[in-house]
Amino acid sequence: MVDTDVTQQFIDALAALERERNAERITALFGPESEIGNIVSPRQFSGPEGARAFWEAYRDTFDEAASSFRNVIVSDGRAALEWTTTGTSAAGASILYEGVSILEMADGKITRFHAYFDPH
């Protein structure tokens, strides 16, 4: 599987997670030794079960959420995704924040995911 395919599957699975609150599609993209995290989580998540915990916690942060991607750069087993997420928090406040996520991929699976953004 080509890295661009995995990257597009990630984007599609994130949209499904945000719409339907179902983490199955996005979880299936992560390899057995994958590492998952972001700048606000003190915990490092690993493997598909860690991916499930991470993405379910992400989705629970919002009442409604939708991410759009401005730039998607894929090269040599890595992807940089520049995004904006809008919606409402679990408490009902409007949200809008921007960031960059880095994917590392091998053998058709995501081996590392890390997101960088201003949490304020």
SULNORKA-V217011 format. One record per helix or strand of 3 or more residues. SS is the DSSP state (H for helix, E for strand). FROM is the first residue (numbers start at 1). TO is the last residue. Records with the same first field share a line. If there is no record, write none. Layout:
BEGIN
SS: FROM-TO + FROM-TO
END
This chain:
BEGIN
H: 3-20 + 24-27 + 47-60
E: 30-38 + 62-75 + 78-89 + 94-106 + 109-117
END
